[in-house]
Amino acid sequence: MLNNMNDEEASSVLGVAVDSAPDARKQAFETQKDKLQLRLAEAATYGLKSKYIDALKRLEEAYETLELHADADHLPSLRRDVTHNVRKQAAIGLKAKCREVVKRLKKSYEPAELYRRA
């Protein structure tokens, strides 16, 4: 599903407040889902069945929207971790570059070469 709903729309579909508890959201979802499934099973025409299927999809989308947004609030921020990793990689790269320079300097000033020049 595309989850094009915002929290206000999703909460109105479920019939709960935007900041309602997860248990209240789940209970409202299950209650409405059961009612719609019962109506779908008893639907006499394809038009009614299609209507109830669409309503079930919208209900599931509303529940997913609220749950995803609630879950996202509890996730750690990745921005700090990315910045830390970039700095760490830069420091590792700088250390490696410094080691290369030191090796080149050591090779160019080895005692054997100094004695050959003299």
KALINVEN-V630904 format. One record per residue. N is the residue number from 1. PHI is phi as a letter, one per 40 degrees, with the letter a starting at -180 (* if undefined). OMEGA is omega in whole degrees, -180 to 180 (* if undefined). D_FIRST is the distance of its C-alpha to the first C-alpha in Angstrom with 1 decimal. Layout:
# KALINVEN-V630904
n=N phi=PHI omega=OMEGA d_first=D_FIRST
n=N phi=PHI omega=OMEGA d_first=D_FIRST
This chain:
# KALINVEN-V630904
n=1 phi=* omega=-172 d_first=0.0
n=2 phi=c omega=-178 d_first=3.8
n=3 phi=f omega=178 d_first=5.8
n=4 phi=c omega=-178 d_first=8.6
n=5 phi=c omega=169 d_first=10.6
n=6 phi=c omega=-175 d_first=13.7
n=7 phi=c omega=-179 d_first=15.5
n=8 phi=c omega=178 d_first=17.8
n=9 phi=c omega=-178 d_first=15.4
n=10 phi=c omega=-180 d_first=13.5
n=11 phi=c omega=178 d_first=17.0
n=12 phi=c omega=177 d_first=18.3
n=13 phi=c omega=180 d_first=15.7
n=14 phi=c omega=-179 d_first=16.7
n=15 phi=g omega=178 d_first=20.3
n=16 phi=b omega=176 d_first=21.1
n=17 phi=c omega=-179 d_first=22.4
n=18 phi=d omega=-177 d_first=20.4
n=19 phi=c omega=-178 d_first=22.7
n=20 phi=c omega=-179 d_first=22.8
n=21 phi=c omega=179 d_first=23.3
n=22 phi=d omega=179 d_first=20.6
n=23 phi=c omega=179 d_first=22.5
n=24 phi=c omega=178 d_first=22.5
n=25 phi=c omega=-178 d_first=18.7
n=26 phi=c omega=180 d_first=18.4
n=27 phi=c omega=178 d_first=21.2
n=28 phi=c omega=179 d_first=19.8
n=29 phi=c omega=-178 d_first=16.5
n=30 phi=c omega=-179 d_first=18.5
n=31 phi=c omega=-179 d_first=20.9
n=32 phi=c omega=179 d_first=18.7
n=33 phi=c omega=179 d_first=16.6
n=34 phi=c omega=179 d_first=20.1
n=35 phi=c omega=-179 d_first=21.3
n=36 phi=c omega=179 d_first=18.5
n=37 phi=c omega=176 d_first=18.9
n=38 phi=c omega=178 d_first=22.6
n=39 phi=c omega=179 d_first=22.4
n=40 phi=c omega=180 d_first=20.2
n=41 phi=c omega=-178 d_first=22.8
n=42 phi=c omega=-177 d_first=25.6
n=43 phi=c omega=-176 d_first=24.2
n=44 phi=c omega=-176 d_first=27.0
n=45 phi=b omega=177 d_first=25.4
n=46 phi=c omega=178 d_first=22.5
n=47 phi=c omega=177 d_first=21.8
n=48 phi=c omega=178 d_first=21.5
n=49 phi=c omega=179 d_first=19.4
n=50 phi=c omega=179 d_first=16.9
n=51 phi=c omega=-179 d_first=17.1
n=52 phi=c omega=176 d_first=16.6
n=53 phi=c omega=177 d_first=13.6
n=54 phi=c omega=179 d_first=11.9
n=55 phi=c omega=177 d_first=13.3
n=56 phi=c omega=178 d_first=12.0
n=57 phi=c omega=180 d_first=8.3
n=58 phi=c omega=178 d_first=9.3
n=59 phi=c omega=178 d_first=11.2
n=60 phi=c omega=178 d_first=8.8
n=61 phi=c omega=179 d_first=6.7
n=62 phi=c omega=-180 d_first=10.3
n=63 phi=c omega=179 d_first=11.5
n=64 phi=c omega=180 d_first=9.1
n=65 phi=d omega=-179 d_first=10.0
n=66 phi=c omega=-180 d_first=13.6
n=67 phi=c omega=180 d_first=13.7
n=68 phi=c omega=180 d_first=12.5
n=69 phi=c omega=178 d_first=14.9
n=70 phi=c omega=179 d_first=17.6
n=71 phi=c omega=-178 d_first=17.3
n=72 phi=c omega=179 d_first=17.6
n=73 phi=c omega=-177 d_first=20.7
n=74 phi=c omega=180 d_first=22.4
n=75 phi=c omega=177 d_first=21.8
n=76 phi=c omega=178 d_first=25.0
n=77 phi=c omega=-179 d_first=25.4
n=78 phi=c omega=-177 d_first=25.4
n=79 phi=d omega=-179 d_first=27.4
n=80 phi=c omega=-180 d_first=30.7
n=81 phi=c omega=179 d_first=30.2
n=82 phi=c omega=179 d_first=29.6
n=83 phi=c omega=179 d_first=32.6
n=84 phi=c omega=-180 d_first=34.6
n=85 phi=c omega=178 d_first=33.8
n=86 phi=c omega=178 d_first=34.7
n=87 phi=c omega=-180 d_first=37.9
n=88 phi=c omega=179 d_first=38.6
n=89 phi=c omega=178 d_first=38.1
n=90 phi=c omega=179 d_first=40.4
n=91 phi=c omega=178 d_first=43.0
n=92 phi=c omega=178 d_first=42.9
n=93 phi=c omega=179 d_first=43.3
n=94 phi=c omega=178 d_first=46.1
n=95 phi=c omega=179 d_first=47.9
n=96 phi=c omega=179 d_first=47.7
n=97 phi=c omega=179 d_first=49.1
n=98 phi=c omega=178 d_first=51.9
n=99 phi=c omega=178 d_first=52.8
n=100 phi=c omega=-179 d_first=53.1
n=101 phi=c omega=180 d_first=55.4
n=102 phi=c omega=178 d_first=57.5
n=103 phi=c omega=180 d_first=57.9
n=104 phi=c omega=180 d_first=59.0
n=105 phi=c omega=179 d_first=61.5
n=106 phi=c omega=180 d_first=62.9
n=107 phi=c omega=-177 d_first=63.4
n=108 phi=c omega=-180 d_first=65.1
n=109 phi=b omega=177 d_first=67.5
n=110 phi=c omega=-178 d_first=68.4
n=111 phi=d omega=-180 d_first=72.0
n=112 phi=d omega=180 d_first=73.0
n=113 phi=c omega=179 d_first=72.1
n=114 phi=c omega=-179 d_first=74.0
n=115 phi=c omega=180 d_first=77.1
n=116 phi=c omega=-178 d_first=76.9
n=117 phi=c omega=-174 d_first=76.8
n=118 phi=c omega=* d_first=79.8
